[in-house]
Amino acid sequence: MTVWAIVGAGGIGKRMGAGKNKVLLKVAGKEVLAHTLQVFEGTRVVDKVLLVIHPDNAMEAQKLVKKYAFKKVHAIVQGGRERQDSVWNGLQKARELGAEKGDFLCIHNGANPLVQPAEIKACLDAARETKAAVLGFKVKDTLRRVSENLVSLGTVDRKGLWAMQTPQCIEFSLAWNAFENAMKEGFYGTDDVQLVERMGHPVRVVECGYENIKLTTPEDLRIAEGIFKQRAKK
């Protein structure tokens, strides 16, 4: 059984407002993507990594992989129009490279550099039991539904509400069928395990730390900088 990580970095990060792919921005002295790939390079539970990147950044990605000598990166794959298209491209490349039934995928956002090796392992362990699992954390803020003209429509009960993060770990054949069906039907989900759920397959949620955030805005970069500095002191 082989564990494949598909690291998605195919977007352009409009909300970051940096004028370039956000995973190539530096935080704590290193590119966001380098931090992310380093986690997968260093964990024993992942065997091979496929990096899916925006075509405009393919050369920079190649240089980054060479610069940090990431040995697990087996291919750099062209990203698609939407995140789901990019992951599907990664799935097809995994199959081309020999992924088969019984293998597992760890689909991860390149912009989630703060994930811990123990969290990746926990997600994989759960997926081995149920064939599909996702990292997430409990919502702790007060939530309100708001109208288009910014009028509060009432408080939403946060009991049972979790924020989903990555990785999302899925058995390869299940992921293939879920993505293939979705692509044929023109269905686009908000995350990977949603495609599994729509086939009627249960998904296990595994709790991760609140530090495992997706870097989306400049404020997120500053938060990540502080967390990396704190970790370095330890």
C-alpha positions in Angstrom: 0.0 0.0 0.0 1.3 3.4 -1.1 0.3 6.7 0.4 0.2 9.5 -2.1 0.0 13.2 -1.0 -1.5 15.5 -3.6 -0.5 19.0 -2.6 -2.6 21.6 -4.3 -1.2 25.0 -5.2 -3.0 25.8 -8.4 -4.7 29.0 -7.4 -3.6 32.6 -7.6 -4.7 33.7 -4.1 -6.8 36.8 -5.0 -7.7 37.5 -1.4 -4.1 37.6 -0.4 -3.7 40.6 -2.8 0.1 39.9 -3.3 0.0 39.9 -7.1 1.5 36.3 -7.1 0.7 32.8 -6.0 0.4 33.0 -2.3 2.3 29.7 -1.7 5.4 31.4 -3.1 5.3 34.2 -0.5 7.7 33.9 2.3 6.9 33.4 6.0 9.4 32.7 8.7 12.2 33.0 6.1 10.8 30.3 3.8 8.2 30.0 1.0 4.8 28.8 2.3 4.9 25.9 -0.1 8.4 24.9 1.1 7.0 24.7 4.7 4.1 22.6 3.5 6.2 20.2 1.5 8.7 19.9 4.3 6.0 18.4 6.6 5.3 15.7 4.0 8.9 15.1 3.3 9.6 14.5 7.0 6.7 12.3 7.9 7.1 8.5 7.5 3.4 7.9 6.8 3.5 9.5 3.3 5.5 7.8 0.5 5.1 10.0 -2.6 4.1 13.6 -3.2 2.5 15.1 -6.3 2.6 18.9 -6.5 -0.2 20.5 -8.4 0.7 24.1 -9.3 -0.6 26.9 -11.5 1.1 26.5 -14.9 2.6 30.0 -14.6 4.5 28.9 -11.5 5.7 25.5 -12.8 9.3 26.7 -13.2 9.4 28.3 -9.8 8.0 25.1 -8.3 10.8 23.1 -10.0 13.4 25.4 -8.6 11.9 25.2 -5.1 11.8 21.4 -5.1 15.5 21.4 -6.2 16.5 24.1 -3.7 15.2 22.2 -0.7 16.0 18.7 -2.1 12.5 17.3 -1.7 13.0 13.7 -2.6 9.4 12.6 -2.2 8.1 15.0 -4.9 7.6 12.6 -7.9 5.9 14.9 -10.3 4.8 18.5 -10.7 1.3 18.6 -12.2 -0.5 21.4 -14.0 -3.3 22.9 -12.1 -6.8 23.3 -13.5 -9.5 26.0 -13.6 -10.9 25.2 -10.2 -9.4 23.4 -7.2 -11.4 20.3 -8.0 -10.0 20.3 -11.5 -6.5 20.5 -10.1 -7.0 17.6 -7.7 -8.5 15.6 -10.5 -5.3 16.2 -12.5 -3.3 15.0 -9.5 -5.4 11.9 -9.3 -4.9 11.1 -12.9 -1.1 11.6 -12.5 -1.1 9.3 -9.5 -2.9 6.6 -11.5 -0.4 7.1 -14.3 2.5 6.6 -11.9 1.0 3.3 -10.5 -1.6 4.3 -7.8 -4.1 1.5 -7.4 -7.0 0.2 -5.3 -5.9 0.0 -1.7 -3.5 2.9 -1.9 -4.5 6.1 0.0 -4.4 9.8 -0.9 -3.7 12.7 1.4 -5.1 15.7 -0.5 -3.7 18.8 1.1 -3.7 22.6 0.5 -0.3 24.0 -0.3 -1.5 27.0 1.7 -1.8 24.9 4.9 1.8 24.9 6.0 1.1 24.6 9.8 -0.3 21.0 9.7 1.6 18.7 12.1 2.9 15.2 11.1 0.8 13.7 14.0 -2.3 15.2 12.4 -1.6 13.7 9.0 -1.1 10.3 10.6 -4.3 10.6 12.6 -6.3 11.4 9.5 -4.7 8.5 7.6 -5.4 6.1 10.5 -9.1 7.1 10.4 -9.2 6.8 6.6 -7.8 3.2 6.9 -10.9 2.4 9.0 -13.6 4.2 7.0 -11.9 4.8 3.6 -12.4 8.6 4.0 -11.4 11.1 6.7 -10.8 14.8 7.0 -9.1 17.1 9.5 -11.2 19.8 11.1 -11.7 21.8 14.3 -14.8 22.8 16.3 -16.2 26.3 15.5 -15.7 28.4 18.7 -17.0 31.8 17.5 -20.5 33.1 17.7 -22.0 32.7 14.2 -24.7 34.9 12.8 -26.6 34.7 9.5 -26.4 38.1 7.8 -28.5 39.5 4.9 -27.0 41.0 1.7 -27.4 44.5 3.2 -25.6 43.5 6.3 -28.5 43.1 8.7 -28.3 40.3 11.3 -30.9 37.6 10.7 -30.2 35.7 13.9 -27.6 33.6 15.6 -26.7 30.2 14.2 -26.4 27.3 16.7 -22.7 26.3 16.5 -23.3 23.0 18.2 -22.0 20.3 15.9 -20.4 22.8 13.5 -16.8 22.2 12.5 -14.4 24.0 10.2 -12.9 21.6 7.6 -9.2 21.8 6.9 -6.7 19.5 5.1 -5.4 16.9 4.6 -8.5 15.0 3.4 -7.5 11.3 3.2 -9.4 8.9 0.9 -8.7 5.4 -0.4 -7.6 5.7 -4.0 -10.4 3.8 -5.8 -13.1 5.5 -3.8 -11.5 8.9 -4.6 -11.2 8.0 -8.3 -14.9 7.0 -8.5 -16.1 10.1 -6.5 -14.1 12.5 -8.7 -14.9 10.8 -11.9 -18.6 10.9 -11.2 -18.5 14.5 -10.1 -16.6 15.6 -13.2 -18.9 13.7 -15.6 -22.0 15.3 -13.9 -20.4 18.8 -13.7 -20.7 18.9 -10.0 -18.2 21.0 -8.1 -17.9 20.5 -4.3 -16.4 22.8 -1.7 -13.9 20.1 -0.7 -12.8 16.6 -1.6 -14.7 14.6 0.9 -18.0 16.2 -0.2 -17.6 14.2 -3.5 -17.3 11.0 -1.4 -20.4 11.9 0.7 -22.6 12.5 -2.3 -21.9 8.8 -3.2 -23.4 7.8 0.1 -20.1 6.9 1.7 -19.4 8.1 5.3 -16.5 10.4 6.1 -14.8 10.5 9.5 -13.9 13.9 11.0 -10.6 14.0 12.9 -9.9 16.9 15.2 -6.8 18.9 14.6 -5.3 22.0 16.2 -6.6 25.5 15.6 -3.1 26.3 14.2 -3.8 24.2 11.1 -5.3 27.1 9.1 -5.3 27.9 5.4 -3.4 31.1 4.7 -5.8 33.2 2.8 -5.2 36.9 3.8 -2.2 39.0 4.8 -3.4 38.7 8.4 -3.0 34.9 8.1 0.6 35.4 7.1 1.3 37.4 10.2 -0.4 34.7 12.4 1.7 32.0 10.7 4.9 34.0 11.2 4.2 34.1 14.9 3.3 30.4 15.2 6.5 29.4 13.3 8.6 31.6 15.6 6.9 30.1 18.6 7.6 26.6 17.4 11.2 27.4 16.7 11.7 28.4 20.3 10.5 25.0 21.4 
